Amino acid sequence: MNLNIFRRADQDVPEVKASATGPVIAWAGGVRVAWTPRDAVSLTKSGFSGNPIGFRVVKLIAEAAAALPLVCQDAERRYDTHPVLDLIARPNTAQGRAELFEALYGQLLLTGNAYLEAVGGEGGLPFELHVLRSDRVQLVPGPDGWPVAYDYAVGGRKHRFAMTGEAPPICHIKSFHPQDDHYGLSPMQAAAVAVDVHNAAARWSKALLDNAARPSGAIVYRGSDGQGALSEEQYSRLQDEMIAYHQGAANAGRPMLLEGGLDWKPMGFSPSDMEFQKTKEAAAREIAVAFGVPPMLLGIPGDATYANYQEANRAFYRLTVLPLVSKVTAALAGFLGRFAGRDVALAPDLDHVPALAIEREAQWRRVAAAAFLTEDEKRALLGLPPRPEGA
């Protein structure tokens, strides 16, 4: 059936490219492992919506990053009030600062890409900022390879954002991808195998609970002379009774009433069954490591990388949260600067991060005690602009 009759005349026919190895892969036989598809939607469903470890690490990073206070400054001074800070504090009518940044960081962590739309702002800062769903955005490259537009598609309808103006409406923030020029690589893709293993282990545990929460054993039939077999009717009745009265968590531990010739042979966990829980814990650690969250913060047993929770929390902020926030705020400052016509810097305020209080206190003490440094040099080491004249 020719589906082109349903296409409007003004729609461009997408170019279809196929790999030469496609037919070989499609017709490959044999038993294959069922892995989750590696597209953003499937990975989000299996790794975030359907996995407690993936859900927690993404929420932990996004909420911690969104809660960091930001400073706005330029080469001359640090601002307590500024139009950029006002816009970030109330980016749109439906979201506040925390909600906007949590959605922005969440999209970046789950898909490797984050898209921020600026609404209005001709001759000044935008009126509103909105986070777009990454799975609905498609980059349109120009002849030179740089993006000339972004298409946002929902329910068969598509809107194109042109990027050729002085102040483009879309800010695209992406993580590093060594094999893609336009899209970023998500930590969820790197942890996809561990997510599949963890989900499979969870389903195995659920099936075990449905079967009395333990491998129960075997019923052996021996006739009056020690030999024989159950009739088809007896076998069906015994099977129905097992399902009705002894299967499931509600019937765990319920005693059996065996008729003549039936004998019960209990069985315990095999060594492979005992190793299954360790496999699940190992997969959980791999998911946490892929996102840069110390497993100790998630309560995953078997991790002794850090001496205590405080050290793990400090490493979490220093190695994961701060690099992510610095990258996003720098991109956001450059994006908003094109609207305002004047560059300002946005950065996390390290002096108000409780996890880094000990480090910052030691740094302030060392800088203050350095008698060979001028006041402006000390301020520069601490991330402060030069002291205003006359202050």
N, C-alpha and C positions, 0 to 999 in steps of 0.2 A: 504493500500500500504506500502510495506516495504522500508523505506528510507535508511536502512543500506547499500544498494547496492551502494550508492553514497559515502560512507565513505572509505577513503584510509586505507590500511592495517596497516600503521604505526601510525594511529591516535588512541589515547586512547579513549575508550568509557566512557563518563562521567557517574559518579555514580548518579543515580536519587533517591532522597529521598522525600517522601510525608508524610504530616501530617495525622494523623488518623482522624482529624476533617475536612479534606479537602472535603469529600463528603457532609458533613452536611452544610458547608459554601456554596458549589457550588449550592446546591438545595434549599437554603433558599428562601422563597417567600416574597411577600410583597413589598411595595414601599421603595426604599433605596435612600439615598442622593448620588449624583454623585460627589465623591471626586476625585481629581487628583491622579493618581498612585504615590506611594512614591519612585519610583526609581529615580536615579540621572538625567537621561535624561528628564523624564517627569517634574520633579520639576524645572529643569533649564529652560525648555521651558515656563512653566506657571508662575514661580516665578521670572525669570530674563528677558528672552526675551519678555514675554507677560505681565509684570507687572511693571509700572513705579516706584513704591516704592521699590520693590525688586531690580530692576536695579540700582536705585540711591544709595541704601545703600551699595550694593556690590561694585559699582564703587567708592563710597566715601571712604570706608575703604581701598580698594586695592590701590587706587591712593595715599591716605595719607600715607599708610604704605610703598609703594614703593618709595615715595619721601623723606623719612627720611634719613639723612646722617648716615653712619656707621663708626665706629672706629674699628681698628684692633690693638690688643695689646696682649702681653703675660705677664708672671709674672715679666718681667724685664722692658719693655718699651712699649710705644705706637708708632706705625709706621705711618709715613706719606706716605711712599711708601712700597708696599709689593706685592709679586706675587699673593696672594689671592685677594687683592684689584684690581690688574690689571685684573684678571680673571673675577671678578664680574663686573668691568666697561665695559668689552666687552666679554660677555659670549659666543656669537656665531656670525656668520656673518650676521644673519638676525635680531638680537635683541640687544638692549643695556641694560644697567642695569635696567632702569625704566620699559621697556617692559617685561623683564624676571620676575622681582619681581611682577609686576602687574598680570601677568598670574599665577604665583605661588600662590599669595594670593587669587586670584579669584577662582582658583580650590579648594583651602582649604575651602573657605567660601561657595561655592556652593555644594560641595560634601562631605566635611569633610575630604578629603584626597588630598594630593599634592605629586606628584612624580617628582623628578629631576634626569635626566640622565646625567652621566658623560661620556664623549667621550674621549678615549685615556687616556694618563697619566701613562703609565707604568714607574715606577721609579720616578714619580713626579706628579705635579698637572695635572688635566685633561686639554685637549686642549680646550674643549667646554663644556657648560652646556645647557641642553634643558629641558623644562617643558613638561611632557607628559599629555595627556588628561586622567583624572581620570576614566571616564566611559569606557575607553578601556583597563584598567589595571586590572589584576586579580592576587591576591596573591596565591602562591602555598606553603602551609605549609608542613613542614617536619614531621618525626615521633614524634619529641618532641614538635611540635606545632609552632616552630619558622619558619619564612619564609626561604625557600631554593631557591626560584626563583620568578620572576614576569613575567607573560605572557602579552604581548601587542598585541591585536588583532585589525585588520583593514580589512574590506572587505573580510572576510573569511581567511585571512592570519594571522599567529601568529608568533611572535618572543619571545623567552624566554631569560630573563636576569638571569643568575645564580648568586646567592648571597653567594657562598661558598668560594670565593677568599679572599685574604687579604684586598683588596680594592674593595668592592662591587660597581657595576655600578649604582645602584638606591638608592636614598635617599627618604625614605617614611616618610612624615610628616603627622600626623593625629591628629584630635581633639579628645577630650575625648568622649568615648562611653561606658556607663555603662553595656551594654549587648552584646558587640562585642569585641572579642580579636584581630581582625586583621584590622578592618576598623573604621574610625572615624564617628562621628555624625555631620551632617551639620546643621547650624542654619536654613537653608531653610526647613529642615524636621520639625523642631520645629514650624516654622511659616507656615506650609503647609495649615492648616485650615484657618488661616487669609488670606492667598493668595487666596484661593478659594472664600472666602467671598468677598474680594476686587474685584476680577475679575468678579464675578457674579453681583456685584453692578455696575461695569463699563458697563457690557452688558445691564443691566436694564436701565441705563442712556442713552445708545446709542439707545435702542428701544424706549425710551420716546422721544428722539429727532426725530427719524424717524416718529413719530406720532404727528407732529406739536409741539413738545417740551412741551407739556402739555396735561393732560387728557381733551379732548375737550368737550365732552358732549354726549347727546343722541338726536336722531331725533324721535319724536313721531308723528304717523299718526292718524288722526281722519277724518272720512268721513264727508260728508255734514250734516249728522244727528248726528254726534258725535261718530259714531261707524264705524266699517269696518276694512278692512285690504288691504294691497297692493297686487296687482296681482304679479305673478312670474316675468313677464316682467318688471313691474315697480320696483320691488325689485332689480332685477339684474342691471337695468340701474342706479338706485340710488347708488348702491354699487360701480359700475364702476366709476361713477362721483366722489364719495368720494375718491377713490384711486387715480384717475388721477389729481384732482384739489385741494384736501385738505389734503392729507397725505404727510408727509415729512417736513424737515426743510425749504425747499425752498418755501413751500406754507403756512408757519406759518402766521396766522393772516389774511388770505385771506377770504373775506366775502362770505357767502353762499346765493344762490338764491333758495328759497324754493317755491315750487308750492303749490297750494291749498290743504289744509288738512294736511300739514306737519308743525310741530312746533318744535322749537329748545329749549332744556333744558340743559343749561350749567352746568358743574360739576367741582368743584375744587379738589385740592389735599385732599386725605383722611389723617387722622392722621398717618396711617401706611406708606403712601408715604412720608410724611414729615420726619419720623424717618429713612428712608432708607439712606439718606445722612449721618446722624450721625453714622449709622452702618458702612458705608464705611470709615469714618474718624477713627472710633475705630479700624477697621481692619488694616488700615494704621499704626496706632500707635503700634499695636501688632507686625507687621512686623519689624518696626524700633527697638522696644525693644528687639526682639529676636536676632537681629544682634548687639545690643549694641550701636545704634546710637540715640542720643537724638532727639525726634520728632521735637524739635524747629529748629534743623539744616535743616530739610526738609520742613519747612514751614507748618507743620500740625497743624491746630488750636486745641485749647482745652488743650494744654500741658503747665503747669505752674510749672514744677519741678525745673527749674533753673531760677534765677532772671533775667538773661540777656543772650545774645548770647555768650558773652565771657566766662562765666562760663560753659555753655553747651559745647562749643568747647574744653575747658580745660578738662572737664570730658570725652569727647569723646576720646581725646588722652590718658589721664591717664588710663581709664578703658577699652578701646577697642583696640586702635592702638598699644600702647606700649607693652601690654602683647602679642599680636599677633606677633609683630616684634621680641621681645625678644625670643619667642619660636622658630620661624623660623630661625633666625640668629644663635641661639645656635646649632640647629640641623645641619645647613649648615656648621658651623665651625667644628663640630665634624666629619662630612662627609668628608670635604676637608682635615682635619688633618690626616685621614687614608691614603691619597695619598701622602701628603708631608712628613709624618713621624715625624712631629713636630706640637704640638697643639698650636693654636692661638685662641683668643676669638674675636668674632664679636658681636657688640652690637650697638644699636642706640645711636647717639650722642645727649644727652638731652640738651646740651648747645646751639644747633642750631635748636631747635623746637620753633617757635614763640609763640605757644599756651602755652608753659610752661615757658616762659621767666620770668614771675613774680615769680613763684615758685623757679626756679633755682637761681635767683638773691637773694631771701631771704635765700636760703640754703647756698650759697656762703658767704653771709654776716655773718650768724650765725657761720659757720665753721671757718671763718677767725678771728672772735672775740673770739674764744675759746682759751684762753691763756694756758690752761692746756694740750692741745693736741700738739704733735710733728708735724713736717712738713709731715712726712710720714703718720701719722694717719689722718691728714687733707686730704691728697691726696687720701687715701683709702676711706674715707667717700664720696668724690666727684667722686669716680669711676676711679681714676687715678692710674697708677702703681707707685712704689716707685721712688723717685728722683734719677737719675743716679749719680754714684759716680763722685765727682769733679764738679758737676753742681752747 
